[in-house]
């Protein structure tokens, strides 16, 4: 592909050399072995600056470089240099152009918010499959195409880098994909990882304290989420939960069509719960009744977001309801671990104060004797949410076992020290256990018939990061194992 075509719609400040050159590949990683006759994009990162590795990329065979500032070797090399204002933004457009703009041919739905992103994209994908479409779902809890799990060799468990996103979108578009459903994290939006992606609908779920290790302030966290809606085209849909304090804020400056949803009948889409059971909720969406096979009021919001988007995209209500009534669980989201002890054992990804409140209040509303919660806080991450998380779990649980999450390189005793700041030490309904496996075993050992065990924080994750090493660890496996070992 010609460099000139790859740079289409990019405003560049300076070019050294001819853009008529053919480009075989491109990368933002100077270590990429496929850079021969390729384009290297020097992106300034949070840890390292891609400009420091331009010479390495050239040694790997790169024949062109996109950068924000020229290196000294620019005048001494046959390599073409293209200077842009923002290399990370340019990378998104380059990726889109290189893969022939796949997101322009797909209906793209991007979901942002602190909690609910994963459930919304999975629910959306399930309903679309029942409606006869072939959605590509790219999610932290698993990727799928047309309802079948796929392995896309993710470089990270969160939002895909924009190169991966376009490559995967092109691959499955060529196999018949009709829709692309993605989780838009605050970091991805702040780092322009969705630059160049043609989004048809943006959905906001809610905002709670999280990721302040990266954003530093809650205001910047909210601003990063808002970027999704600010960047939409006027032909797109901007769908927001107006029950959340930041629901209206998200849509304040969007040029897209504004759609509100929540519990108020004044919103474009509203709900009214009419009946609940252990595994289902009967609810009215805009006065039409549907029975959702879910647990928890928060999942009503998630299903309503899907309903609102699908109606706005032109689907018939009766077909949407048929899909919603056949929903199945999302890995690690209020996932029940079946057992013979008459214990309701649940694994959930909740790892923010608000998410824990939602999950625990849902469980408290169910018939039970005691709620035993296992929870930890991640290392090298937002320290300010640790005390609120422990306060919530102690207040809403009968007994809490505080333990490790992903400690990473942070000392676990330091993490525990921060967690203790939220604990009422006069109450004797908690303990600390370093080993997460031992903590889960202790929760099972303490449980009696009619108790609820909640293991929270890691959900679908099948690993634990200790130091810089990633070890296999799965809350669902551990809970299932110790329940099976428990004697009746």
C-alpha positions as CSV (number, residue, x, y, z in Angstrom):
1,X,0.0,0.0,0.0
2,X,1.3,3.5,-0.8
3,X,2.4,5.6,2.1
4,X,0.3,8.4,0.6
5,X,-2.9,6.3,0.9
6,X,-2.0,5.3,4.5
7,X,-1.7,9.0,5.4
8,X,-5.1,9.9,4.0
9,X,-7.0,12.3,6.3
10,X,-4.0,13.0,8.4
11,X,-2.7,16.6,8.7
12,X,1.0,16.5,8.8
13,X,3.4,19.4,9.4
14,X,6.4,18.2,7.4
15,X,7.5,15.4,5.1
16,X,11.1,14.4,4.3
17,X,11.1,12.1,1.2
18,X,8.4,10.8,-1.1
19,X,5.1,9.4,0.1
20,X,4.7,7.4,-3.1
21,X,6.8,4.6,-1.5
22,X,5.1,1.2,-0.9
23,X,4.6,0.1,2.7
24,X,4.3,-3.6,3.5
25,X,3.4,-3.3,7.2
26,X,3.3,-0.9,10.1
27,X,3.8,-0.9,13.9
28,X,4.3,1.3,16.9
29,X,6.6,-1.3,18.4
30,X,10.3,-0.9,17.3
31,X,10.8,-4.6,18.3
32,X,8.3,-5.8,15.8
33,X,10.0,-8.4,13.5
34,X,7.6,-7.5,10.7
35,X,8.9,-4.0,10.2
36,X,10.8,-4.8,7.0
37,X,9.7,-2.3,4.3
38,X,7.3,-1.0,6.9
39,X,6.1,2.1,8.7
40,X,7.1,2.9,12.3
41,X,4.9,5.2,14.3
42,X,6.8,6.8,17.2
43,X,4.2,7.3,19.9
44,X,5.0,9.0,23.2
45,X,3.8,6.6,26.0
46,X,3.2,6.8,29.7
47,X,6.4,4.7,30.4
48,X,8.6,5.1,27.3
49,X,8.8,7.4,24.3
50,X,8.6,5.8,20.9
51,X,10.9,8.5,19.5
52,X,13.8,7.0,21.5
53,X,13.5,3.8,19.4
54,X,13.4,5.2,15.9
55,X,16.9,4.0,15.1
56,X,15.9,0.5,16.3
57,X,12.9,0.4,14.1
58,X,15.0,1.5,11.1
59,X,17.5,-1.3,11.9
60,X,14.5,-3.7,11.8
61,X,13.8,-2.6,8.2
62,X,11.4,0.4,8.6
63,X,11.4,2.6,5.5
64,X,9.2,5.3,6.8
65,X,8.6,6.9,10.2
66,X,5.7,9.0,11.6
67,X,6.8,11.1,14.5
68,X,6.1,14.3,16.4
69,X,9.7,15.6,16.2
70,X,12.5,14.8,13.8
71,X,15.5,12.8,15.2
72,X,19.0,13.9,14.3
73,X,19.4,11.0,11.8
74,X,16.5,12.3,9.7
75,X,18.8,14.2,7.4
76,X,21.3,11.4,7.2
77,X,18.9,8.6,6.2
78,X,17.0,7.4,3.2
79,X,14.0,6.8,5.4
80,X,10.9,8.9,4.8
81,X,9.9,11.0,7.8
82,X,6.4,12.4,8.4
83,X,6.0,14.9,11.2
84,X,2.5,15.2,12.8
85,X,1.0,17.1,15.7
86,X,-0.2,14.0,17.6
87,X,1.3,10.6,16.7
88,X,-1.2,8.6,18.8
89,X,-4.1,10.2,17.0
90,X,-2.5,9.7,13.7
91,X,-1.9,6.0,14.5
92,X,-5.7,5.4,14.7
93,X,-6.2,6.9,11.2
94,X,-3.2,5.0,9.8
95,X,-4.5,1.7,11.2
96,X,-8.0,2.3,9.7
97,X,-6.5,3.3,6.4
98,X,-4.1,0.3,6.3
99,X,-6.9,-2.2,6.9
100,X,-9.2,-0.4,4.5
101,X,-11.5,1.2,7.0
102,X,-13.3,-1.8,8.4
103,X,-15.3,0.0,11.0
104,X,-17.0,2.1,8.3
105,X,-18.6,-1.1,7.0
106,X,-19.7,-2.4,10.5
107,X,-22.3,-1.0,12.9
108,X,-20.1,-0.1,15.8
109,X,-21.3,0.2,19.4
110,X,-18.9,1.5,22.0
111,X,-19.8,1.2,25.7
112,X,-18.2,3.3,28.4
113,X,-18.7,3.7,32.2
114,X,-17.2,2.3,35.3
115,X,-19.5,-0.7,35.7
116,X,-21.6,-2.6,33.3
117,X,-19.6,-2.2,30.1
118,X,-18.9,-6.0,29.8
119,X,-22.5,-7.0,30.5
120,X,-23.9,-4.5,28.0
121,X,-21.6,-5.7,25.1
122,X,-22.3,-9.3,25.9
123,X,-26.0,-8.9,26.2
124,X,-26.0,-6.8,23.0
125,X,-24.1,-9.6,21.2
126,X,-26.4,-12.3,22.4
127,X,-29.5,-10.4,21.3
128,X,-28.0,-9.7,17.9
129,X,-27.2,-13.4,17.4
130,X,-30.9,-14.2,18.1
131,X,-31.9,-11.6,15.6
132,X,-29.9,-13.4,12.9
133,X,-26.8,-11.1,12.8
134,X,-23.1,-11.9,13.2
135,X,-21.7,-9.6,15.9
136,X,-18.0,-9.3,16.8
137,X,-17.8,-8.8,20.5
138,X,-14.4,-7.6,21.9
139,X,-14.6,-7.7,25.7
140,X,-12.5,-8.0,28.7
141,X,-14.5,-11.1,29.7
142,X,-14.0,-12.9,26.4
143,X,-14.1,-12.2,22.6
144,X,-16.6,-13.8,20.3
145,X,-17.8,-13.8,16.7
146,X,-21.4,-14.8,15.9
147,X,-21.8,-16.3,19.3
148,X,-18.6,-18.4,19.1
149,X,-15.6,-17.8,21.4
150,X,-12.5,-16.6,19.4
151,X,-8.9,-16.1,20.3
152,X,-7.5,-12.9,19.0
153,X,-4.1,-13.0,20.8
154,X,-4.7,-9.9,22.9
155,X,-1.6,-8.0,24.0
156,X,-3.6,-6.7,27.0
157,X,-6.8,-7.7,28.8
158,X,-8.3,-4.3,28.5
159,X,-9.3,-2.3,25.4
160,X,-7.4,-3.4,22.3
161,X,-4.8,-1.2,20.8
162,X,-6.1,0.5,17.7
163,X,-3.9,-1.6,15.4
164,X,-5.3,-4.8,16.8
165,X,-8.8,-3.4,16.7
166,X,-8.7,-2.6,13.0
167,X,-6.8,-5.9,12.1
168,X,-9.4,-8.0,14.0
169,X,-12.3,-5.9,12.6
170,X,-11.1,-6.4,9.0
171,X,-10.6,-10.2,9.6
172,X,-14.1,-10.8,10.8
173,X,-15.7,-8.3,8.5
174,X,-14.4,-10.4,5.7
175,X,-16.0,-13.4,7.3
176,X,-19.4,-11.7,7.4
177,X,-19.4,-9.7,10.7
178,X,-22.3,-7.2,10.8
179,X,-21.7,-5.4,14.1
180,X,-18.7,-4.6,16.3
181,X,-19.3,-4.3,20.1
182,X,-16.4,-2.8,22.2
183,X,-15.7,-1.6,25.7
184,X,-14.3,1.9,25.6
185,X,-12.2,2.3,28.8
186,X,-11.2,5.7,30.1
187,X,-7.5,5.0,29.4
188,X,-8.3,4.0,25.9
189,X,-10.3,7.1,25.3
190,X,-7.7,9.3,26.9
191,X,-4.9,7.7,24.8
192,X,-6.9,8.0,21.6
193,X,-7.0,4.3,21.1
194,X,-10.4,4.6,19.3
195,X,-9.1,7.3,17.0
196,X,-10.2,6.6,13.4
197,X,-12.9,4.2,14.5
198,X,-16.3,5.0,13.0
199,X,-18.7,4.6,15.9
200,X,-22.5,4.4,15.3
201,X,-23.6,4.4,18.9
202,X,-22.0,5.3,22.2
203,X,-23.5,4.1,25.5
204,X,-22.7,5.4,29.0
205,X,-23.6,3.2,31.9
206,X,-22.4,4.9,35.1
207,X,-19.5,6.5,36.9
208,X,-17.9,5.5,40.1
209,X,-14.4,5.9,41.6
210,X,-11.8,3.9,39.7
211,X,-8.5,4.3,37.9
212,X,-7.4,7.4,39.8
213,X,-3.9,6.0,39.8
214,X,-3.9,6.9,36.1
215,X,-6.3,9.9,36.0
216,X,-5.2,11.4,39.3
217,X,-8.6,13.2,39.7
218,X,-12.2,12.1,39.4
219,X,-12.8,15.1,37.1
220,X,-10.2,13.9,34.6
221,X,-11.6,10.4,34.8
222,X,-15.1,11.8,33.9
223,X,-13.6,14.0,31.1
224,X,-11.9,10.9,29.6
225,X,-15.3,9.0,29.5
226,X,-16.9,12.1,27.9
227,X,-14.5,12.0,25.0
228,X,-16.4,9.1,23.5
229,X,-19.5,11.2,23.1
230,X,-17.7,14.4,22.1
231,X,-16.1,12.6,19.2
232,X,-19.3,11.1,17.7
233,X,-20.6,12.3,14.4
234,X,-24.0,14.0,14.1
235,X,-25.5,10.8,12.5
236,X,-24.5,8.7,15.5
237,X,-26.4,7.9,18.7
238,X,-25.3,9.1,22.2
239,X,-27.2,6.9,24.7
240,X,-26.7,7.7,28.4
241,X,-28.0,6.6,31.8
242,X,-29.6,9.7,33.2
243,X,-30.1,8.2,36.6
244,X,-26.4,8.6,37.1
245,X,-25.1,11.9,38.3
246,X,-22.9,12.2,35.2
247,X,-25.5,11.0,32.7
248,X,-26.4,14.4,31.3
249,X,-22.8,15.7,31.5
250,X,-21.6,12.9,29.1
251,X,-24.0,14.2,26.4
252,X,-23.5,18.0,27.1
253,X,-21.4,18.6,24.0
254,X,-22.0,15.7,21.7
255,X,-23.1,16.5,18.1
256,X,-24.8,13.1,18.1
257,X,-28.5,12.3,18.7
258,X,-29.1,12.4,22.4
259,X,-30.9,9.4,24.0
260,X,-31.6,9.1,27.7
261,X,-32.5,6.0,29.7
262,X,-33.3,5.2,33.4
263,X,-36.1,5.0,35.9
264,X,-37.9,8.2,35.1
265,X,-40.7,8.1,32.6
266,X,-39.6,11.5,31.3
267,X,-36.5,9.8,29.8
268,X,-36.6,8.5,26.2
269,X,-36.4,4.9,27.6
270,X,-37.5,4.0,31.1
271,X,-38.2,0.9,33.2
272,X,-40.5,-0.2,36.0
273,X,-39.8,-3.4,37.9
274,X,-43.1,-5.3,38.4
275,X,-41.9,-8.6,39.9
276,X,-38.7,-10.3,41.0
277,X,-37.7,-13.9,41.5
278,X,-34.4,-15.6,42.4
279,X,-33.2,-15.8,38.9
280,X,-35.4,-13.4,36.9
281,X,-36.9,-9.9,36.9
282,X,-40.2,-8.9,35.3
283,X,-39.9,-5.4,34.1
284,X,-41.7,-2.9,31.9
285,X,-39.5,-1.1,29.3
286,X,-41.5,1.9,28.0
287,X,-44.7,0.2,29.4
288,X,-44.1,-3.1,27.5
289,X,-43.4,-6.1,29.7
290,X,-40.4,-8.4,29.4
291,X,-39.0,-11.1,31.8
292,X,-35.2,-10.8,32.1
293,X,-33.3,-13.9,33.3
294,X,-30.9,-11.8,35.4
295,X,-30.1,-11.0,39.0
296,X,-29.8,-7.5,40.2
297,X,-31.3,-4.1,39.5
298,X,-28.0,-3.0,37.8
299,X,-28.7,-5.6,35.1
300,X,-32.0,-4.0,34.4
301,X,-30.1,-0.9,33.5
302,X,-27.7,-2.9,31.3
303,X,-30.6,-4.6,29.5
304,X,-32.4,-1.3,29.1
305,X,-29.4,0.2,27.4
306,X,-29.3,-2.6,24.9
307,X,-33.1,-2.3,24.3
308,X,-32.8,1.5,23.8
309,X,-29.9,1.1,21.3
310,X,-31.6,-1.6,19.3
311,X,-34.9,0.3,19.0
312,X,-32.9,3.3,17.8
313,X,-31.1,1.2,15.3
314,X,-34.4,0.1,13.8
315,X,-35.1,-3.3,15.4
316,X,-38.7,-4.4,16.3
317,X,-39.5,-4.4,20.0
318,X,-41.0,-7.9,20.0
319,X,-37.8,-9.3,18.4
320,X,-35.6,-7.5,20.9
321,X,-37.7,-8.8,23.8
322,X,-37.4,-12.4,22.5
323,X,-33.6,-11.9,22.5
324,X,-33.6,-10.3,26.0
325,X,-35.7,-13.1,27.5
326,X,-33.0,-15.6,26.4
327,X,-30.0,-13.9,27.9
328,X,-27.4,-16.1,29.5
329,X,-24.8,-15.1,32.1
330,X,-21.6,-13.2,31.5
331,X,-18.4,-14.8,32.8
332,X,-17.5,-13.5,36.2
333,X,-20.5,-11.2,36.4
334,X,-22.8,-12.4,39.2
335,X,-21.8,-15.9,38.1
336,X,-23.2,-18.7,40.3
337,X,-21.1,-21.7,41.3
338,X,-23.5,-24.6,41.7
339,X,-23.0,-26.9,44.8
340,X,-24.7,-29.4,47.0
341,X,-24.5,-27.4,50.2
342,X,-27.5,-25.1,49.7
343,X,-25.1,-22.2,49.6
344,X,-25.5,-19.4,47.0
345,X,-21.9,-19.0,45.8
346,X,-21.2,-16.0,43.5
347,X,-18.2,-14.7,41.7
348,X,-18.3,-11.1,40.5
349,X,-15.9,-8.6,39.0
350,X,-17.0,-5.7,41.3
351,X,-13.9,-3.8,42.2
352,X,-15.1,-0.3,42.9
353,X,-17.1,1.0,45.9
354,X,-20.3,1.6,43.8
355,X,-20.2,-1.8,42.1
356,X,-19.8,-3.6,45.5
357,X,-22.8,-1.7,46.8
358,X,-24.9,-2.8,43.9
359,X,-23.8,-6.4,44.1
360,X,-24.1,-6.7,47.9
361,X,-27.5,-4.9,48.1
362,X,-28.8,-7.3,45.4
363,X,-27.6,-10.3,47.4
364,X,-29.0,-8.9,50.7
365,X,-32.4,-8.8,49.1
366,X,-32.3,-12.5,48.5
367,X,-33.3,-15.0,51.3
368,X,-30.2,-15.9,53.3
369,X,-28.7,-16.4,56.7
370,X,-25.3,-14.7,56.3
371,X,-23.3,-13.1,53.5
372,X,-19.6,-14.0,53.6
373,X,-17.5,-11.8,51.3
374,X,-14.0,-12.3,50.0
375,X,-12.4,-9.2,48.6
376,X,-9.0,-7.7,47.9
377,X,-7.6,-4.5,46.3
378,X,-5.2,-4.4,43.4
379,X,-1.6,-3.3,43.9
380,X,0.0,-0.4,41.9
381,X,-3.4,1.0,41.3
382,X,-5.8,3.6,42.8
383,X,-5.1,3.6,46.6
384,X,-7.9,6.1,47.4
385,X,-10.6,3.6,46.7
386,X,-9.3,0.9,49.1
387,X,-10.8,2.3,52.3
388,X,-14.3,2.9,50.7
389,X,-14.2,-0.7,49.3
390,X,-13.5,-2.2,52.7
391,X,-16.1,0.1,54.4
392,X,-18.8,-1.0,52.0
393,X,-18.0,-4.7,52.3
394,X,-17.9,-4.7,56.0
395,X,-21.2,-2.7,56.3
396,X,-23.1,-4.9,53.9
397,X,-21.7,-8.3,54.7
398,X,-22.0,-10.4,57.8
399,X,-18.4,-11.5,57.6
400,X,-15.6,-10.4,55.3
401,X,-12.3,-12.0,54.5
402,X,-9.9,-9.4,53.1
403,X,-7.1,-10.8,50.9
404,X,-4.9,-10.3,47.9
405,X,-6.2,-9.3,44.5
406,X,-3.4,-8.7,42.0
407,X,-0.8,-7.2,44.3
408,X,1.6,-6.7,41.4
409,X,4.8,-5.0,42.7
410,X,3.2,-3.4,45.7
411,X,3.8,-4.8,49.2
412,X,0.7,-6.6,50.3
413,X,1.0,-5.3,53.8
414,X,0.9,-1.8,52.4
415,X,-2.3,-2.6,50.5
416,X,-3.8,-4.1,53.7
417,X,-2.8,-1.0,55.7
418,X,-4.7,1.2,53.2
419,X,-7.7,-1.2,53.4
420,X,-7.8,-1.1,57.2
421,X,-8.5,2.7,57.0
422,X,-12.1,1.8,56.0
423,X,-12.7,-0.8,58.7
424,X,-14.6,-0.4,61.9
425,X,-12.3,-2.2,64.2
426,X,-14.8,-2.4,67.0
427,X,-16.8,-5.0,64.9
428,X,-15.4,-8.5,64.9
429,X,-16.8,-9.5,61.5
430,X,-13.6,-9.6,59.5
431,X,-10.2,-11.1,59.1
432,X,-7.2,-10.7,56.8
433,X,-5.6,-13.6,54.9
434,X,-2.7,-13.1,52.6
435,X,-3.4,-16.0,50.3
436,X,-6.4,-15.6,48.1
437,X,-6.8,-19.3,47.7
438,X,-6.8,-19.7,51.5
439,X,-9.2,-16.9,51.8
440,X,-11.7,-18.6,49.5
441,X,-11.2,-21.9,51.3
442,X,-11.9,-20.2,54.6
443,X,-15.1,-18.6,53.2
444,X,-16.3,-22.1,52.1
445,X,-15.3,-23.6,55.5
446,X,-17.3,-21.0,57.4
447,X,-20.4,-21.3,55.2
448,X,-23.5,-23.0,56.4
449,X,-26.7,-23.9,54.5
450,X,-28.6,-20.8,53.3
451,X,-25.5,-18.6,53.4
452,X,-24.3,-16.6,50.5
453,X,-20.6,-16.5,49.5
454,X,-19.4,-13.6,47.4
455,X,-15.9,-13.7,45.9
456,X,-15.4,-10.2,44.4
457,X,-12.9,-8.2,42.4
458,X,-11.5,-10.5,39.8
459,X,-14.5,-12.1,38.1
460,X,-13.6,-13.6,34.8
461,X,-9.8,-13.3,35.3
462,X,-7.9,-16.5,35.2
463,X,-4.6,-15.2,36.6
464,X,-3.1,-13.4,39.6
465,X,-0.2,-11.0,39.2
466,X,2.3,-11.2,42.0
467,X,5.4,-9.1,41.5
468,X,5.8,-9.0,37.7
469,X,4.8,-12.7,37.3
470,X,1.4,-13.7,36.1
471,X,0.2,-17.0,37.7
472,X,-2.8,-19.0,36.8
473,X,-5.6,-18.3,39.3
474,X,-9.3,-18.5,38.8
475,X,-11.8,-17.5,41.5
476,X,-14.5,-19.7,39.9
477,X,-12.2,-22.8,39.8
478,X,-11.1,-22.2,43.4
479,X,-14.6,-21.7,44.7
480,X,-15.9,-24.7,42.9
481,X,-13.0,-26.9,44.1
482,X,-13.4,-26.0,47.8
483,X,-17.2,-26.4,47.6
484,X,-16.7,-29.9,46.2
485,X,-14.2,-30.7,49.0
486,X,-16.5,-29.5,51.7
487,X,-18.2,-32.3,53.7
488,X,-21.9,-32.2,54.1
